[in-house]
Amino acid sequence: MNVYLYVLIGTSITFFATVLGSCVVFFIKGIRPTFLKLCLGFSSGIMIAASIWSLIIPACEMAEESGVTPILPILVGFILGCFFIFIVEKIIDYYERKKKITFKRSGVLFVAVTLHNIPEGMAVGLALALACLQNSSITVAFTLAIGMAVQNIPEGAAISLPLRQSGMGRFKSFMFGAVSGIVEPIGALLTVVMIGYIVGLLPYLLAFSAGAMVYVTIKELIPDSQADGSIMLGSIAFIVGFLLMMTLDICLG
């Protein structure tokens, strides 16, 4: 089978898992303050756990395999990811202040998680491409894709739920969550085309995405989940989300 077809099939699985997770907004009947805090805390836990186990740890492993000191790409990528989201926020503030255009603050969350999905798609695409080109077990590579897909279900919810709770319509919230996952097959196919150039950059890209996600979580999600004295409620939801994502990453990663 053609290597591009293998990669497309494998990463389509991860994309549709994100779409499945985003569907949760269609089952929300009402917007209550308590439910809002739970959603934001839960999403925060998912984001932090995904940053560690899906991004930073794989980035360390890839750097070591390439003979690079892991701390270098981690620090550089992470700092650049934080700085990138900081610049995105400043651009949003400028247009809100000067151009009188209103943006949903949770749009920054969409940017961060979408960035996180790009290197994930690249990693899955690389595994599938190498299995195909080297005539090794394609089953192992597809197991990685399925494991990533299971992780993507709560991540899709982590985007669509905060967007819905910020006042966005159900269908639009769903679409933003779904679209965040389409970059995975795109990133995977790009990796196959430029496989000789992309591999060395993957640790930096993974750390970049981790920095972006952690910045958004600390700056936007956690404070909102604990607003109005809801510290315990938001903290419990954070722990549940963190443990869920950590378990999925460890067991399926």
Secondary structure per residue as TSV (DSSP state, phi and psi in degrees):
chain	resnum	aa	ss	phi	psi
A	1	M	-	360.0	144.0
A	2	N	-	-60.8	138.9
A	3	V	H	-60.9	-36.1
A	4	Y	H	-66.0	-35.4
A	5	L	H	-68.9	-40.5
A	6	Y	H	-56.8	-50.0
A	7	V	H	-63.6	-42.1
A	8	L	H	-64.7	-42.7
A	9	I	H	-64.3	-46.8
A	10	G	H	-61.7	-45.7
A	11	T	H	-79.8	-19.0
A	12	S	H	-65.6	-32.5
A	13	I	H	-61.8	-44.4
A	14	T	H	-68.0	-35.8
A	15	F	H	-65.3	-47.7
A	16	F	H	-67.9	-23.9
A	17	A	H	-67.9	-38.9
A	18	T	H	-63.4	-41.2
A	19	V	H	-60.9	-42.4
A	20	L	H	-61.2	-44.2
A	21	G	H	-64.4	-34.9
A	22	S	H	-68.6	-21.6
A	23	C	G	-65.9	-12.4
A	24	V	G	-58.8	-26.1
A	25	V	G	-65.0	-22.6
A	26	F	G	-75.5	-10.8
A	27	F	G	-104.7	3.5
A	28	I	-	-87.1	120.9
A	29	K	-	-87.5	-31.9
A	30	G	-	-153.0	165.3
A	31	I	-	-109.1	103.7
A	32	R	-	-112.2	146.9
A	33	P	H	-54.3	-41.0
A	34	T	H	-64.1	-44.6
A	35	F	H	-65.0	-35.9
A	36	L	H	-60.3	-45.8
A	37	K	H	-63.8	-39.9
A	38	L	H	-63.0	-44.5
A	39	C	H	-63.0	-45.7
A	40	L	H	-67.3	-41.8
A	41	G	H	-65.3	-42.9
A	42	F	H	-61.2	-45.3
A	43	S	H	-63.9	-37.0
A	44	S	H	-62.2	-44.9
A	45	G	H	-62.7	-41.5
A	46	I	H	-61.3	-44.6
A	47	M	H	-63.2	-46.1
A	48	I	H	-66.7	-44.3
A	49	A	H	-63.1	-42.1
A	50	A	I	-63.7	-36.5
A	51	S	I	-61.9	-38.5
A	52	I	I	-79.2	-58.4
A	53	W	I	-83.6	-29.2
A	54	S	I	-91.5	-19.1
A	55	L	I	-123.4	-60.9
A	56	I	I	-67.9	-47.7
A	57	I	H	-63.2	-47.2
A	58	P	H	-60.2	-34.4
A	59	A	H	-64.0	-41.1
A	60	C	H	-61.7	-44.6
A	61	E	H	-64.2	-43.0
A	62	M	H	-64.7	-39.8
A	63	A	H	-64.8	-42.2
A	64	E	H	-63.3	-40.9
A	65	E	H	-64.6	-27.7
A	66	S	T	-89.1	-0.3
A	67	G	T	79.2	20.4
A	68	V	-	-105.6	140.4
A	69	T	-	-61.9	118.9
A	70	P	T	-55.8	-34.8
A	71	I	H	-63.5	-27.8
A	72	L	H	-65.3	-58.4
A	73	P	H	-64.5	-30.4
A	74	I	H	-65.2	-50.5
A	75	L	H	-65.1	-47.1
A	76	V	H	-63.2	-50.4
A	77	G	H	-64.1	-44.2
A	78	F	H	-62.3	-47.2
A	79	I	H	-63.3	-42.3
A	80	L	H	-64.1	-37.2
A	81	G	H	-63.8	-44.3
A	82	C	H	-61.8	-44.1
A	83	F	H	-65.6	-37.2
A	84	F	H	-61.5	-47.4
A	85	I	H	-66.7	-34.4
A	86	F	H	-59.5	-43.0
A	87	I	H	-66.6	-40.2
A	88	V	H	-58.9	-43.0
A	89	E	H	-62.5	-41.2
A	90	K	H	-65.1	-38.4
A	91	I	H	-63.9	-43.5
A	92	I	H	-61.9	-44.0
A	93	D	H	-60.2	-40.0
A	94	Y	H	-62.5	-47.7
A	95	Y	H	-68.6	-32.6
A	96	E	H	-68.6	-36.1
A	97	R	H	-85.0	-43.9
A	98	K	H	-94.5	-37.1
A	99	K	S	-100.2	-1.9
A	100	K	-	58.4	34.4
A	101	I	-	-108.0	128.8
A	102	T	-	-96.4	128.4
A	103	F	-	-113.5	147.0
A	104	K	-	-72.4	128.4
A	105	R	T	-62.0	-29.7
A	106	S	T	-71.0	-5.0
A	107	G	H	-63.0	-29.2
A	108	V	H	-65.3	-36.0
A	109	L	H	-60.9	-43.6
A	110	F	H	-58.1	-44.0
A	111	V	H	-60.9	-44.9
A	112	A	H	-65.0	-46.4
A	113	V	H	-70.7	-34.2
A	114	T	H	-63.2	-42.6
A	115	L	H	-60.4	-38.7
A	116	H	H	-65.0	-32.6
A	117	N	H	-74.6	-24.2
A	118	I	H	-63.0	-57.4
A	119	P	H	-65.9	-28.5
A	120	E	H	-61.9	-45.1
A	121	G	H	-61.6	-38.4
A	122	M	H	-63.2	-41.6
A	123	A	H	-65.0	-44.0
A	124	V	H	-66.2	-43.4
A	125	G	H	-61.0	-39.9
A	126	L	H	-64.3	-44.4
A	127	A	H	-61.7	-43.6
A	128	L	H	-66.8	-42.0
A	129	A	H	-64.9	-44.4
A	130	L	H	-65.8	-38.4
A	131	A	H	-62.8	-37.8
A	132	C	H	-73.2	-46.4
A	133	L	H	-70.8	-32.1
A	134	Q	T	-96.3	5.5
A	135	N	T	55.5	32.7
A	136	S	-	-91.7	-175.9
A	137	S	-	-66.6	113.6
A	138	I	H	-73.5	-20.3
A	139	T	H	-63.1	-40.9
A	140	V	H	-62.3	-43.2
A	141	A	H	-65.5	-40.2
A	142	F	H	-70.6	-28.0
A	143	T	H	-63.6	-39.9
A	144	L	H	-60.8	-43.9
A	145	A	H	-63.1	-41.0
A	146	I	H	-67.4	-40.8
A	147	G	H	-61.4	-42.0
A	148	M	H	-65.0	-36.4
A	149	A	H	-63.7	-42.9
A	150	V	H	-61.3	-39.7
A	151	Q	H	-65.6	-31.9
A	152	N	H	-72.3	-19.3
A	153	I	H	-61.4	-53.8
A	154	P	H	-67.2	-26.9
A	155	E	H	-67.5	-38.1
A	156	G	H	-61.1	-40.2
A	157	A	H	-66.9	-33.3
A	158	A	H	-65.5	-22.7
A	159	I	H	-89.8	-51.9
A	160	S	H	-67.2	-35.5
A	161	L	H	-65.4	-50.9
A	162	P	H	-61.5	-35.4
A	163	L	H	-64.5	-42.2
A	164	R	H	-64.6	-42.2
A	165	Q	H	-70.4	-20.8
A	166	S	T	-80.4	-4.1
A	167	G	T	113.2	-2.7
A	168	M	-	-72.5	148.4
A	169	G	-	-62.9	159.6
A	170	R	H	-59.3	-51.1
A	171	F	H	-65.5	-40.4
A	172	K	H	-66.8	-39.7
A	173	S	H	-62.0	-42.3
A	174	F	H	-61.4	-44.4
A	175	M	H	-63.2	-40.9
A	176	F	H	-63.6	-42.4
A	177	G	H	-62.3	-42.8
A	178	A	H	-67.0	-44.4
A	179	V	H	-63.2	-30.2
A	180	S	H	-61.6	-24.1
A	181	G	H	-89.7	-14.5
A	182	I	H	-68.3	-19.7
A	183	V	H	-71.5	-16.1
A	184	E	H	-66.6	-53.0
A	185	P	H	-62.7	-33.4
A	186	I	H	-64.3	-47.4
A	187	G	H	-63.4	-36.3
A	188	A	H	-66.2	-46.3
A	189	L	H	-64.7	-36.8
A	190	L	H	-62.7	-37.7
A	191	T	H	-63.8	-40.8
A	192	V	H	-64.5	-41.4
A	193	V	H	-65.9	-39.6
A	194	M	T	-117.0	38.9
A	195	I	H	-58.3	-33.3
A	196	G	H	-72.5	-20.3
A	197	Y	H	-103.9	-29.7
A	198	I	H	-77.5	-35.9
A	199	V	G	-54.6	-46.3
A	200	G	G	-66.8	-21.3
A	201	L	G	-91.1	-13.4
A	202	L	H	-56.5	-43.7
A	203	P	H	-58.6	-39.0
A	204	Y	H	-67.6	-40.6
A	205	L	H	-67.1	-39.7
A	206	L	H	-63.8	-44.9
A	207	A	H	-67.2	-35.8
A	208	F	H	-58.7	-46.9
A	209	S	H	-64.8	-39.0
A	210	A	H	-61.7	-44.0
A	211	G	H	-60.8	-42.2
A	212	A	H	-63.8	-42.8
A	213	M	H	-68.8	-42.8
A	214	V	H	-64.9	-41.5
A	215	Y	H	-59.7	-48.6
A	216	V	H	-64.0	-41.0
A	217	T	I	-62.5	-46.4
A	218	I	I	-70.4	-39.0
A	219	K	I	-79.0	-38.0
A	220	E	I	-112.5	-53.2
A	221	L	I	-74.9	-51.3
A	222	I	H	-62.1	-47.2
A	223	P	H	-59.2	-40.5
A	224	D	H	-68.7	-33.3
A	225	S	H	-71.0	-20.3
A	226	Q	T	-113.1	15.6
A	227	A	G	-71.5	158.9
A	228	D	G	58.2	35.5
A	229	G	G	76.0	15.2
A	230	S	-	-93.3	42.2
A	231	I	H	-64.8	-46.8
A	232	M	H	-65.3	-44.6
A	233	L	H	-61.2	-48.5
A	234	G	H	-64.4	-36.1
A	235	S	H	-68.2	-42.0
A	236	I	H	-63.3	-43.4
A	237	A	H	-63.8	-37.6
A	238	F	H	-60.7	-47.3
A	239	I	H	-62.0	-42.6
A	240	V	H	-61.9	-47.2
A	241	G	H	-62.1	-41.7
A	242	F	H	-63.3	-47.9
A	243	L	H	-64.4	-38.7
A	244	L	H	-61.9	-50.0
A	245	M	H	-68.6	-38.5
A	246	M	H	-61.7	-44.0
A	247	T	H	-62.2	-45.1
A	248	L	H	-62.9	-41.9
A	249	D	H	-66.1	-43.1
A	250	I	H	-69.9	-44.2
A	251	C	H	-75.5	-32.7
A	252	L	H	-112.3	-9.8
A	253	G	-	-77.7	360.0
